[in-house]
Amino acid sequence: MITSRGISLLKVQNLFKSGNAFYLSYKSDLSLDKLYPNSSELKTFKPPQSTDGKFTGYIPIKELDIKSTAASGPGGQFVNKTETKVDVRFQVDKAGWLSEATKEKLKEKYYTRINKDGYFVVKSEKTRSKLLNTADAVNYIRQIIFKLEEPEQTPDPATIEKHRRCQERAARQRLMEKRSRSLHKQSKILTYD
């Protein structure tokens, strides 16, 4: 029921009798059941299953070690009071959501991001929000893994030949410039007889 002031009032939903007493049950117009009518049952998210062993994009948060620290940069007292910089890490060898081939590629290509304890470390301080920085770091990990799982493209012979010709042309040009500089310097030398 809406009053003249536009305020939604509680309305009587049920009136039932138990023994000798009457009980009123109230439900607000702003209750979750009315705002989200199809969300009454508890739904748990199940991660997508990969049939071919490839990465699906799902990263289990329980296997990530997320720490926050004070960020650097401008921001005045806000920077000193809040911990918005996020450090997300996971142990590569114990990551059950990655295939063995992906783990090896990760160790080989991104060895500078793996510390001596075997943790892959990603830091983010892009925004002034801890939640957004966490999402940014997890998304960065996701992008790296997707990139590692892409098949490596081998160039076709025409591209290889074109690249070789460009390198030869650049080498010839470099030697011509070197020779002309040498001749120019020799012409400057004065000889006294």
VOMAR-986019 format. One record per residue: residue number from 1; residue in one letter; chain; y, x, z of N, C-alpha, C in turn. Coordinates in steps of 0.001 Angstrom, whole numbers. Example, Ala and Ser with C-alpha at 12.3 -4.5 7.8 and 13.67 -1.06 7.14 Angstrom:
<atoms>
+-----+-----+-------+---------+---------+---------+---------+---------+---------+---------+---------+---------+
:   n : res : chain :      nY :      nX :      nZ :     caY :     caX :     caZ :      cY :      cX :      cZ :
+-----+-----+-------+---------+---------+---------+---------+---------+---------+---------+---------+---------+
:   1 :   A :     A :   -5690 :   13190 :    7800 :   -4500 :   12300 :    7800 :   -3300 :   13200 :    7800 :
:   2 :   S :     A :   -2250 :   12850 :    7080 :   -1060 :   13670 :    7140 :      30 :   12900 :    7870 :
+-----+-----+-------+---------+---------+---------+---------+---------+---------+---------+---------+---------+
</atoms>
This chain:
<atoms>
+-----+-----+-------+---------+---------+---------+---------+---------+---------+---------+---------+---------+
:   n : res : chain :      nY :      nX :      nZ :     caY :     caX :     caZ :      cY :      cX :      cZ :
+-----+-----+-------+---------+---------+---------+---------+---------+---------+---------+---------+---------+
:   1 :   M :     A :   -1167 :     841 :       0 :       0 :       0 :       0 :    1236 :     892 :       0 :
:   2 :   I :     A :    2203 :     566 :    -843 :    3418 :    1360 :    -949 :    4575 :     551 :    -392 :
:   3 :   T :     A :    5334 :    1150 :     481 :    6474 :     470 :    1101 :    7697 :     612 :     217 :
:   4 :   S :     A :    8812 :      51 :     699 :   10052 :     102 :     -71 :   10589 :    1528 :    -173 :
:   5 :   R :     A :   10186 :    2415 :     735 :   10648 :    3794 :     696 :    9768 :    4673 :    -194 :
:   6 :   G :     A :    8705 :    4139 :    -771 :    7840 :    4911 :   -1651 :    6801 :    5727 :    -912 :
:   7 :   I :     A :    6592 :    5442 :     354 :    5620 :    6191 :    1137 :    4295 :    5455 :    1094 :
:   8 :   S :     A :    3246 :    6191 :     829 :    1923 :    5581 :     776 :    1397 :    5446 :    2196 :
:   9 :   L :     A :    1058 :    4230 :    2579 :     554 :    3985 :    3921 :    -962 :    3947 :    3914 :
:  10 :   L :     A :   -1520 :    4142 :    5076 :   -2959 :    4013 :    5223 :   -3340 :    2550 :    5077 :
:  11 :   K :     A :   -4432 :    2283 :    4454 :   -4867 :     897 :    4339 :   -6269 :     753 :    4906 :
:  12 :   V :     A :   -6564 :    -437 :    5319 :   -7856 :    -717 :    5935 :   -8905 :    -761 :    4838 :
:  13 :   Q :     A :   -9921 :      71 :    4986 :  -10986 :      63 :    3993 :  -12155 :    -796 :    4465 :
:  14 :   N :     A :  -12554 :    -638 :    5686 :  -13688 :   -1396 :    6215 :  -13340 :   -1964 :    7588 :
:  15 :   L :     A :  -13846 :   -3114 :    7832 :  -13744 :   -3718 :    9153 :  -15159 :   -4135 :    9511 :
:  16 :   F :     A :  -15731 :   -3464 :   10465 :  -17110 :   -3807 :   10799 :  -17258 :   -3984 :   12297 :
:  17 :   K :     A :  -18311 :   -4701 :   12680 :  -18536 :   -5036 :   14081 :  -19756 :   -4288 :   14575 :
:  18 :   S :     A :  -19605 :   -3658 :   15724 :  -20721 :   -2984 :   16360 :  -20782 :   -3501 :   17792 :
:  19 :   G :     A :  -21790 :   -4286 :   18076 :  -21897 :   -4896 :   19403 :  -20814 :   -5930 :   19580 :
:  20 :   N :     A :  -20008 :   -5801 :   20640 :  -18932 :   -6747 :   20909 :  -17574 :   -6253 :   20424 :
:  21 :   A :     A :  -17509 :   -5007 :   19875 :  -16216 :   -4440 :   19489 :  -16094 :   -4349 :   17970 :
:  22 :   F :     A :  -14863 :   -4506 :   17498 :  -14571 :   -4319 :   16082 :  -13983 :   -2925 :   15886 :
:  23 :   Y :     A :  -14389 :   -2267 :   14840 :  -13867 :    -938 :   14523 :  -13193 :    -977 :   13158 :
:  24 :   L :     A :  -12073 :    -326 :   13053 :  -11375 :    -225 :   11780 :  -11615 :    1166 :   11199 :
:  25 :   S :     A :  -11862 :    1211 :    9923 :  -12018 :    2483 :    9230 :  -10883 :    2612 :    8223 :
:  26 :   Y :     A :  -10125 :    3688 :    8303 :   -8969 :    3877 :    7433 :   -9252 :    4977 :    6415 :
:  27 :   K :     A :   -8736 :    4795 :    5216 :   -8835 :    5822 :    4186 :   -7490 :    5903 :    3474 :
:  28 :   S :     A :   -6918 :    7061 :    3431 :   -5606 :    7257 :    2824 :   -5698 :    7196 :    1303 :
:  29 :   D :     A :   -4581 :    6829 :     679 :   -4513 :    6885 :    -782 :   -4552 :    8330 :   -1274 :
:  30 :   L :     A :   -4227 :    9256 :    -392 :   -4221 :   10666 :    -758 :   -5469 :   11394 :    -281 :
:  31 :   S :     A :   -6525 :   10673 :      12 :   -7755 :   11322 :     458 :   -8417 :   12023 :    -723 :
:  32 :   L :     A :   -9226 :   13004 :    -421 :   -9873 :   13780 :   -1476 :  -10799 :   12928 :   -2326 :
:  33 :   D :     A :  -11426 :   11911 :   -1702 :  -12323 :   11040 :   -2469 :  -11577 :   10280 :   -3551 :
:  34 :   K :     A :  -10328 :    9928 :   -3290 :   -9561 :    9173 :   -4281 :   -8874 :   10094 :   -5288 :
:  35 :   L :     A :   -8476 :   11269 :   -4828 :   -7845 :   12203 :   -5749 :   -8853 :   12807 :   -6719 :
:  36 :   Y :     A :  -10050 :   13125 :   -6215 :  -11111 :   13717 :   -7025 :  -12369 :   12872 :   -6874 :
:  37 :   P :     A :  -12479 :   11780 :   -7618 :  -13587 :   10846 :   -7393 :  -14963 :   11408 :   -7748 :
:  38 :   N :     A :  -15066 :   12350 :   -8653 :  -16375 :   12862 :   -9072 :  -16794 :   14116 :   -8326 :
:  39 :   S :     A :  -16058 :   14485 :   -7299 :  -16372 :   15725 :   -6602 :  -17044 :   15490 :   -5257 :
:  40 :   S :     A :  -17702 :   14368 :   -5103 :  -18290 :   14060 :   -3805 :  -19510 :   14927 :   -3509 :
:  41 :   E :     A :  -20279 :   15263 :   -4523 :  -21455 :   16080 :   -4253 :  -21085 :   17559 :   -4289 :
:  42 :   L :     A :  -21783 :   18313 :   -3492 :  -21527 :   19739 :   -3413 :  -22185 :   20421 :   -4606 :
:  43 :   K :     A :  -21375 :   21090 :   -5404 :  -21897 :   21779 :   -6580 :  -21763 :   23276 :   -6354 :
:  44 :   T :     A :  -22839 :   23973 :   -6490 :  -22794 :   25420 :   -6374 :  -22901 :   26020 :   -7766 :
:  45 :   F :     A :  -22154 :   27072 :   -7964 :  -22125 :   27734 :   -9261 :  -23342 :   28626 :   -9405 :
:  46 :   K :     A :  -24030 :   28483 :  -10517 :  -25154 :   29370 :  -10813 :  -24712 :   30332 :  -11902 :
:  47 :   P :     A :  -24905 :   31615 :  -11683 :  -24464 :   32574 :  -12699 :  -25263 :   32402 :  -13984 :
:  48 :   P :     A :  -24634 :   32635 :  -15127 :  -25355 :   32501 :  -16390 :  -26457 :   33543 :  -16502 :
:  49 :   Q :     A :  -27585 :   33123 :  -17024 :  -28723 :   34022 :  -17176 :  -28720 :   34603 :  -18586 :
:  50 :   S :     A :  -28914 :   35893 :  -18674 :  -28963 :   36555 :  -19970 :  -30415 :   36682 :  -20401 :
:  51 :   T :     A :  -30698 :   36260 :  -21604 :  -32076 :   36333 :  -22098 :  -32391 :   37700 :  -22680 :
:  52 :   D :     A :  -31395 :   38372 :  -23231 :  -31649 :   39668 :  -23866 :  -31256 :   40854 :  -22985 :
:  53 :   G :     A :  -30912 :   40623 :  -21733 :  -30594 :   41703 :  -20804 :  -29171 :   42223 :  -20926 :
:  54 :   K :     A :  -28324 :   41554 :  -21691 :  -26941 :   41993 :  -21840 :  -26079 :   41415 :  -20724 :
:  55 :   F :     A :  -24919 :   41997 :  -20561 :  -23960 :   41571 :  -19543 :  -23363 :   40231 :  -19943 :
:  56 :   T :     A :  -23353 :   39276 :  -19017 :  -22860 :   37929 :  -19311 :  -21399 :   37739 :  -18922 :
:  57 :   G :     A :  -20824 :   38673 :  -18210 :  -19449 :   38534 :  -17753 :  -19372 :   38180 :  -16277 :
:  58 :   Y :     A :  -20516 :   37839 :  -15686 :  -20553 :   37470 :  -14268 :  -20679 :   38734 :  -13429 :
:  59 :   I :     A :  -19737 :   38923 :  -12508 :  -19774 :   40051 :  -11577 :  -19892 :   39476 :  -10178 :
:  60 :   P :     A :  -21005 :   39721 :   -9480 :  -21146 :   39170 :   -8127 :  -20166 :   39839 :   -7157 :
:  61 :   I :     A :  -19346 :   39032 :   -6531 :  -18318 :   39536 :   -5614 :  -18951 :   40206 :   -4397 :
:  62 :   K :     A :  -20147 :   39753 :   -4016 :  -20803 :   40326 :   -2839 :  -21148 :   41798 :   -3038 :
:  63 :   E :     A :  -21328 :   42224 :   -4282 :  -21677 :   43619 :   -4549 :  -20451 :   44505 :   -4737 :
:  64 :   L :     A :  -19270 :   43915 :   -4693 :  -18039 :   44688 :   -4826 :  -17467 :   44996 :   -3449 :
:  65 :   D :     A :  -16908 :   46162 :   -3319 :  -16220 :   46557 :   -2093 :  -14719 :   46493 :   -2394 :
:  66 :   I :     A :  -14042 :   45499 :   -1820 :  -12630 :   45262 :   -2120 :  -11798 :   45616 :    -894 :
:  67 :   K :     A :  -10867 :   46563 :   -1081 :   -9973 :   46972 :      -2 :   -8541 :   46836 :    -486 :
:  68 :   S :     A :   -7658 :   46514 :     442 :   -6247 :   46401 :      77 :   -5424 :   47349 :     937 :
:  69 :   T :     A :   -4405 :   47908 :     306 :   -3496 :   48821 :     991 :   -2067 :   48478 :     594 :
:  70 :   A :     A :   -1123 :   49115 :    1242 :     283 :   48895 :     907 :     572 :   49513 :    -451 :
:  71 :   A :     A :    1232 :   48762 :   -1301 :    1540 :   49232 :   -2650 :    2736 :   50163 :   -2625 :
:  72 :   S :     A :    2900 :   50905 :   -3696 :    4058 :   51783 :   -3820 :    5056 :   51148 :   -4772 :
:  73 :   G :     A :    6201 :   51752 :   -4881 :    7191 :   51256 :   -5824 :    8256 :   50419 :   -5156 :
:  74 :   P :     A :    9148 :   49814 :   -5962 :   10256 :   49046 :   -5405 :    9787 :   47753 :   -4761 :
:  75 :   G :     A :   10597 :   47219 :   -3892 :   10252 :   45970 :   -3225 :   10818 :   45878 :   -1834 :
:  76 :   G :     A :   11462 :   46919 :   -1367 :   12091 :   46876 :     -53 :   11088 :   46743 :    1069 :
:  77 :   Q :     A :   11415 :   45909 :    2043 :   10539 :   45748 :    3197 :    9251 :   45033 :    2839 :
:  78 :   F :     A :    9259 :   44252 :    1764 :    8054 :   43522 :    1353 :    6900 :   44487 :    1095 :
:  79 :   V :     A :    7213 :   45634 :     495 :    6180 :   46616 :     181 :    5562 :   47165 :    1458 :
:  80 :   N :     A :    6383 :   47390 :    2461 :    5881 :   47973 :    3699 :    5132 :   46970 :    4565 :
:  81 :   K :     A :    5421 :   45683 :    4413 :    4819 :   44672 :    5281 :    3496 :   44138 :    4760 :
:  82 :   T :     A :    3321 :   44094 :    3457 :    2132 :   43449 :    2896 :    1243 :   44459 :    2196 :
:  83 :   E :     A :     -24 :   44161 :    2201 :   -1004 :   45010 :    1524 :   -1403 :   44322 :     225 :
:  84 :   T :     A :    -752 :   44694 :    -863 :   -1018 :   44032 :   -2136 :   -1778 :   44914 :   -3120 :
:  85 :   K :     A :   -1772 :   46213 :   -2921 :   -2527 :   47098 :   -3806 :   -4011 :   46913 :   -3509 :
:  86 :   V :     A :   -4810 :   46763 :   -4566 :   -6227 :   46465 :   -4393 :   -7064 :   47603 :   -4959 :
:  87 :   D :     A :   -8088 :   47961 :   -4212 :   -9036 :   48999 :   -4600 :  -10409 :   48337 :   -4682 :
:  88 :   V :     A :  -10924 :   48152 :   -5904 :  -12224 :   47499 :   -6108 :  -13217 :   48567 :   -6525 :
:  89 :   R :     A :  -14355 :   48604 :   -5846 :  -15369 :   49605 :   -6167 :  -16760 :   49012 :   -6026 :
:  90 :   F :     A :  -17686 :   49575 :   -6767 :  -19094 :   49205 :   -6629 :  -19940 :   50436 :   -6909 :
:  91 :   Q :     A :  -21122 :   50459 :   -6307 :  -22019 :   51585 :   -6490 :  -22802 :   51373 :   -7780 :
:  92 :   V :     A :  -22671 :   52300 :   -8702 :  -23233 :   52141 :  -10042 :  -24751 :   52049 :   -9992 :
:  93 :   D :     A :  -25397 :   52895 :   -9210 :  -26866 :   52909 :   -9182 :  -27453 :   51641 :   -8576 :
:  94 :   K :     A :  -26736 :   51001 :   -7667 :  -27258 :   49807 :   -6995 :  -26772 :   48501 :   -7617 :
:  95 :   A :     A :  -26055 :   48567 :   -8735 :  -25531 :   47359 :   -9387 :  -26666 :   46667 :  -10133 :
:  96 :   G :     A :  -27231 :   45627 :   -9525 :  -28343 :   44902 :  -10125 :  -27937 :   44031 :  -11293 :
:  97 :   W :     A :  -26674 :   43778 :  -11472 :  -26179 :   42932 :  -12550 :  -25905 :   43708 :  -13827 :
:  98 :   L :     A :  -26180 :   45026 :  -13804 :  -26026 :   45858 :  -14996 :  -27381 :   46380 :  -15444 :
:  99 :   S :     A :  -27556 :   46503 :  -16745 :  -28796 :   47080 :  -17261 :  -28752 :   48597 :  -17074 :
: 100 :   E :     A :  -29915 :   49220 :  -17137 :  -29986 :   50675 :  -16940 :  -29228 :   51417 :  -18041 :
: 101 :   A :     A :  -29316 :   50916 :  -19269 :  -28605 :   51565 :  -20380 :  -27090 :   51513 :  -20158 :
: 102 :   T :     A :  -26605 :   50385 :  -19663 :  -25168 :   50247 :  -19402 :  -24738 :   51163 :  -18262 :
: 103 :   K :     A :  -25576 :   51290 :  -17249 :  -25256 :   52195 :  -16139 :  -25120 :   53632 :  -16635 :
: 104 :   E :     A :  -26051 :   54049 :  -17510 :  -26000 :   55414 :  -18037 :  -24749 :   55630 :  -18890 :
: 105 :   K :     A :  -24406 :   54639 :  -19725 :  -23190 :   54754 :  -20541 :  -21953 :   54808 :  -19657 :
: 106 :   L :     A :  -21951 :   54019 :  -18581 :  -20819 :   54006 :  -17657 :  -20655 :   55369 :  -16991 :
: 107 :   K :     A :  -21768 :   55964 :  -16577 :  -21714 :   57286 :  -15946 :  -21265 :   58356 :  -16934 :
: 108 :   E :     A :  -21672 :   58203 :  -18190 :  -21349 :   59205 :  -19195 :  -19896 :   59108 :  -19662 :
: 109 :   K :     A :  -19437 :   57899 :  -19937 :  -18111 :   57726 :  -20530 :  -16990 :   57685 :  -19492 :
: 110 :   Y :     A :  -17249 :   57099 :  -18335 :  -16214 :   56946 :  -17304 :  -16552 :   57768 :  -16061 :
: 111 :   Y :     A :  -16994 :   58999 :  -16264 :  -17385 :   59840 :  -15131 :  -16194 :   60193 :  -14251 :
: 112 :   T :     A :  -14981 :   60137 :  -14792 :  -13804 :   60470 :  -13979 :  -13469 :   59364 :  -12982 :
: 113 :   R :     A :  -13960 :   58156 :  -13207 :  -13705 :   57037 :  -12290 :  -14800 :   56903 :  -11234 :
: 114 :   I :     A :  -15838 :   57714 :  -11308 :  -16938 :   57639 :  -10341 :  -16756 :   58772 :   -9337 :
: 115 :   N :     A :  -16710 :   58412 :   -8058 :  -16504 :   59434 :   -7034 :  -17830 :   60093 :   -6654 :
: 116 :   K :     A :  -17781 :   61032 :   -5722 :  -18982 :   61799 :   -5381 :  -20043 :   60952 :   -4684 :
: 117 :   D :     A :  -19657 :   59800 :   -4122 :  -20629 :   58910 :   -3486 :  -21281 :   57960 :   -4482 :
: 118 :   G :     A :  -20881 :   58014 :   -5745 :  -21471 :   57172 :   -6777 :  -20786 :   55832 :   -6954 :
: 119 :   Y :     A :  -19575 :   55683 :   -6427 :  -18830 :   54432 :   -6558 :  -17911 :   54492 :   -7775 :
: 120 :   F :     A :  -17930 :   53431 :   -8564 :  -16995 :   53263 :   -9675 :  -15749 :   52605 :   -9098 :
: 121 :   V :     A :  -14599 :   53242 :   -9239 :  -13381 :   52812 :   -8547 :  -12325 :   52346 :   -9553 :
: 122 :   V :     A :  -11777 :   51154 :   -9299 :  -10668 :   50617 :  -10095 :   -9578 :   50177 :   -9122 :
: 123 :   K :     A :   -8335 :   50594 :   -9402 :   -7202 :   50219 :   -8550 :   -6216 :   49399 :   -9364 :
: 124 :   S :     A :   -5562 :   48465 :   -8695 :   -4550 :   47649 :   -9363 :   -3414 :   47338 :   -8402 :
: 125 :   E :     A :   -2198 :   47579 :   -8867 :    -998 :   47185 :   -8126 :      37 :   46652 :   -9108 :
: 126 :   K :     A :    -453 :   45897 :  -10101 :     413 :   45350 :  -11150 :    1408 :   44338 :  -10610 :
: 127 :   T :     A :     930 :   43450 :   -9747 :    1779 :   42374 :   -9252 :    2018 :   42531 :   -7759 :
: 128 :   R :     A :    2782 :   41597 :   -7199 :    3037 :   41605 :   -5757 :    2126 :   40624 :   -5043 :
: 129 :   S :     A :    1021 :   40277 :   -5688 :      60 :   39355 :   -5102 :   -1301 :   40039 :   -4998 :
: 130 :   K :     A :   -1880 :   39974 :   -3826 :   -3188 :   40588 :   -3601 :   -4259 :   39914 :   -4453 :
: 131 :   L :     A :   -4209 :   38596 :   -4544 :   -5205 :   37846 :   -5306 :   -5134 :   38173 :   -6796 :
: 132 :   L :     A :   -3917 :   38242 :   -7346 :   -3766 :   38563 :   -8767 :   -4185 :   39997 :   -9067 :
: 133 :   N :     A :   -3917 :   40915 :   -8151 :   -4348 :   42297 :   -8348 :   -5866 :   42410 :   -8294 :
: 134 :   T :     A :   -6504 :   41632 :   -7416 :   -7969 :   41623 :   -7366 :   -8533 :   41093 :   -8675 :
: 135 :   A :     A :   -7967 :   40005 :   -9170 :   -8428 :   39435 :  -10438 :   -8215 :   40415 :  -11587 :
: 136 :   D :     A :   -7108 :   41142 :  -11562 :   -6829 :   42123 :  -12606 :   -7858 :   43251 :  -12585 :
: 137 :   A :     A :   -8201 :   43747 :  -11398 :   -9173 :   44836 :  -11291 :  -10566 :   44385 :  -11728 :
: 138 :   V :     A :  -10978 :   43188 :  -11315 :  -12300 :   42676 :  -11706 :  -12337 :   42435 :  -13214 :
: 139 :   N :     A :  -11252 :   41930 :  -13776 :  -11193 :   41716 :  -15221 :  -11260 :   43043 :  -15975 :
: 140 :   Y :     A :  -10648 :   44086 :  -15429 :  -10710 :   45406 :  -16053 :  -12147 :   45929 :  -16064 :
: 141 :   I :     A :  -12858 :   45745 :  -14956 :  -14269 :   46145 :  -14905 :  -15066 :   45378 :  -15951 :
: 142 :   R :     A :  -14806 :   44078 :  -16047 :  -15508 :   43234 :  -17025 :  -15259 :   43723 :  -18454 :
: 143 :   Q :     A :  -14008 :   44063 :  -18776 :  -13678 :   44541 :  -20121 :  -14365 :   45863 :  -20430 :
: 144 :   I :     A :  -14414 :   46755 :  -19456 :  -15080 :   48046 :  -19655 :  -16555 :   47839 :  -19967 :
: 145 :   I :     A :  -17206 :   46969 :  -19206 :  -18643 :   46757 :  -19402 :  -18916 :   46088 :  -20744 :
: 146 :   F :     A :  -18086 :   45111 :  -21134 :  -18253 :   44494 :  -22456 :  -18083 :   45534 :  -23563 :
: 147 :   K :     A :  -17108 :   46440 :  -23386 :  -16874 :   47474 :  -24392 :  -18065 :   48436 :  -24480 :
: 148 :   L :     A :  -18674 :   48738 :  -23329 :  -19831 :   49635 :  -23328 :  -21047 :   49007 :  -23996 :
: 149 :   E :     A :  -21169 :   47694 :  -23910 :  -22347 :   47029 :  -24462 :  -22219 :   46705 :  -25944 :
: 150 :   E :     A :  -21040 :   46913 :  -26519 :  -20894 :   46709 :  -27960 :  -21672 :   47794 :  -28692 :
: 151 :   P :     A :  -22341 :   47430 :  -29781 :  -23063 :   48464 :  -30539 :  -22072 :   49428 :  -31192 :
: 152 :   E :     A :  -22419 :   50705 :  -31160 :  -21535 :   51703 :  -31743 :  -21586 :   51596 :  -33258 :
: 153 :   Q :     A :  -20420 :   51576 :  -33868 :  -20346 :   51442 :  -35312 :  -20406 :   52817 :  -35960 :
: 154 :   T :     A :  -21337 :   52966 :  -36906 :  -21422 :   54216 :  -37650 :  -20607 :   54045 :  -38928 :
: 155 :   P :     A :  -19751 :   55007 :  -39245 :  -18926 :   54869 :  -40443 :  -19766 :   54990 :  -41713 :
: 156 :   D :     A :  -19353 :   54293 :  -42741 :  -20073 :   54364 :  -44012 :  -19719 :   55674 :  -44723 :
: 157 :   P :     A :  -20538 :   56106 :  -45687 :  -20300 :   57400 :  -46357 :  -18934 :   57506 :  -47037 :
: 158 :   A :     A :  -18414 :   56404 :  -47568 :  -17103 :   56456 :  -48226 :  -16004 :   56806 :  -47221 :
: 159 :   T :     A :  -16086 :   56248 :  -46023 :  -15091 :   56543 :  -44989 :  -15194 :   57994 :  -44536 :
: 160 :   I :     A :  -16427 :   58491 :  -44411 :  -16631 :   59889 :  -44010 :  -16036 :   60825 :  -45056 :
: 161 :   E :     A :  -16286 :   60525 :  -46331 :  -15761 :   61357 :  -47420 :  -14234 :   61326 :  -47445 :
: 162 :   K :     A :  -13636 :   60162 :  -47238 :  -12177 :   60034 :  -47222 :  -11577 :   60844 :  -46071 :
: 163 :   H :     A :  -12215 :   60788 :  -44906 :  -11746 :   61537 :  -43741 :  -11838 :   63045 :  -43999 :
: 164 :   R :     A :  -12931 :   63486 :  -44658 :  -13115 :   64909 :  -44956 :  -12031 :   65400 :  -45918 :
: 165 :   R :     A :  -11714 :   64595 :  -46956 :  -10685 :   64976 :  -47920 :   -9305 :   65070 :  -47258 :
: 166 :   C :     A :   -9016 :   64150 :  -46344 :   -7733 :   64197 :  -45617 :   -7624 :   65463 :  -44780 :
: 167 :   Q :     A :   -8735 :   65854 :  -44138 :   -8723 :   67074 :  -43330 :   -8512 :   68306 :  -44205 :
: 168 :   E :     A :   -9175 :   68349 :  -45371 :   -8997 :   69481 :  -46281 :   -7552 :   69562 :  -46782 :
: 169 :   R :     A :   -6966 :   68415 :  -47132 :   -5589 :   68381 :  -47610 :   -4639 :   68873 :  -46519 :
: 170 :   A :     A :   -4875 :   68458 :  -45277 :   -4023 :   68889 :  -44163 :   -4159 :   70391 :  -43931 :
: 171 :   A :     A :   -5381 :   70929 :  -44075 :   -5589 :   72368 :  -43892 :   -4878 :   73156 :  -44991 :
: 172 :   R :     A :   -4965 :   72680 :  -46260 :   -4274 :   73355 :  -47364 :   -2760 :   73349 :  -47137 :
: 173 :   Q :     A :   -2233 :   72219 :  -46711 :    -793 :   72093 :  -46461 :    -355 :   73043 :  -45352 :
: 174 :   R :     A :   -1154 :   73135 :  -44298 :    -826 :   74023 :  -43181 :    -800 :   75480 :  -43638 :
: 175 :   L :     A :   -1791 :   75884 :  -44453 :   -1838 :   77270 :  -44926 :    -674 :   77585 :  -45874 :
: 176 :   M :     A :    -289 :   76616 :  -46718 :     853 :   76833 :  -47616 :    2139 :   77028 :  -46817 :
: 177 :   E :     A :    2349 :   76212 :  -45784 :    3546 :   76358 :  -44950 :    3540 :   77687 :  -44210 :
: 178 :   K :     A :    2370 :   78101 :  -43768 :    2252 :   79370 :  -43049 :    2590 :   80541 :  -43984 :
: 179 :   R :     A :    2089 :   80471 :  -45225 :    2348 :   81523 :  -46198 :    3834 :   81572 :  -46558 :
: 180 :   S :     A :    4451 :   80403 :  -46730 :    5876 :   80392 :  -47098 :    6742 :   80923 :  -45956 :
: 181 :   R :     A :    6391 :   80621 :  -44718 :    7137 :   81174 :  -43575 :    7000 :   82693 :  -43528 :
: 182 :   S :     A :    5794 :   83174 :  -43821 :    5560 :   84614 :  -43799 :    6397 :   85313 :  -44874 :
: 183 :   L :     A :    6419 :   84732 :  -46086 :    7218 :   85325 :  -47166 :    8704 :   85288 :  -46833 :
: 184 :   H :     A :    9150 :   84217 :  -46222 :   10560 :   84102 :  -45844 :   10937 :   85170 :  -44823 :
: 185 :   K :     A :   10053 :   85413 :  -43853 :   10335 :   86431 :  -42836 :   10328 :   87827 :  -43451 :
: 186 :   Q :     A :    9412 :   88050 :  -44411 :    9357 :   89374 :  -45048 :   10605 :   89637 :  -45884 :
: 187 :   S :     A :   11155 :   88585 :  -46466 :   12354 :   88779 :  -47293 :   13577 :   89120 :  -46443 :
: 188 :   K :     A :   13557 :   88811 :  -45181 :   14683 :   89103 :  -44290 :   14689 :   90550 :  -43812 :
: 189 :   I :     A :   13559 :   91214 :  -43911 :   13459 :   92580 :  -43390 :   14255 :   93518 :  -44304 :
: 190 :   L :     A :   15131 :   94287 :  -43692 :   15921 :   95257 :  -44445 :   15202 :   96595 :  -44435 :
: 191 :   T :     A :   15121 :   97207 :  -45584 :   14510 :   98543 :  -45666 :   15616 :   99562 :  -45948 :
: 192 :   Y :     A :   15639 :  100624 :  -45209 :   16641 :  101681 :  -45389 :   15968 :  102860 :  -46052 :
: 193 :   D :     A :   16553 :  103320 :  -47129 :   15990 :  104472 :  -47838 :   16652 :  105744 :  -47438 :
+-----+-----+-------+---------+---------+---------+---------+---------+---------+---------+---------+---------+
</atoms>
